Amino acid sequence: MSDYAHDSTTTFVSGGHLHFGYDWIRSNYAPLFQPGARRDSLRFEEMYSRELSPTLAQVFGRYILFRDGKTTSSGPFTLIMQRQGTAWKILHDQSGSDTR
């Protein structure tokens, strides 16, 4: 969660719907990280970034979630990121899923 801008205007597209706010993102992901929850590992491929301004960037790529050597989910993503101090924070996250 530390990669997301802690703001009510941070946006996340999931399941074809636009969601607003850091709090929504956190509440959506919190159950996945409860003690004892079984989690997938994450890797990124085909990464590309484009500077939009000195403090804004667009990032494209593919995510792959995997467990026990098998892919559990994958797809393309687009992020809009903003430099805040010395860190880059996600302002917008749109991730899709590959068809199975």
Secondary structure as the mmCIF struct_conf table of DSSP 4:
data_model
#
loop_
_struct_conf.conf_type_id
_struct_conf.id
_struct_conf.beg_label_comp_id
_struct_conf.beg_label_asym_id
_struct_conf.beg_label_seq_id
_struct_conf.end_label_comp_id
_struct_conf.end_label_asym_id
_struct_conf.end_label_seq_id
TURN_TY1_P TURN_TY1_P1 SER A 2 ASP A 3
STRN STRN1 TYR A 4 TYR A 4
BEND BEND1 ASP A 7 ASP A 7
TURN_TY1_P TURN_TY1_P2 SER A 8 THR A 9
STRN STRN2 THR A 11 SER A 14
TURN_TY1_P TURN_TY1_P3 GLY A 15 GLY A 16
STRN STRN3 HIS A 17 PHE A 20
HELX_RH_AL_P HELX_RH_AL_P1 TYR A 22 TYR A 29
HELX_RH_3T_P HELX_RH_3T_P1 ALA A 30 PHE A 33
BEND BEND2 GLN A 34 GLN A 34
TURN_TY1_P TURN_TY1_P4 PRO A 35 GLY A 36
STRN STRN4 SER A 41 SER A 53
TURN_TY1_P TURN_TY1_P5 PRO A 54 THR A 55
STRN STRN5 LEU A 56 ARG A 67
TURN_TY1_P TURN_TY1_P6 ASP A 68 GLY A 69
STRN STRN6 LYS A 70 GLN A 84
TURN_TY1_P TURN_TY1_P7 GLY A 85 THR A 86
STRN STRN7 ALA A 87 SER A 95
#
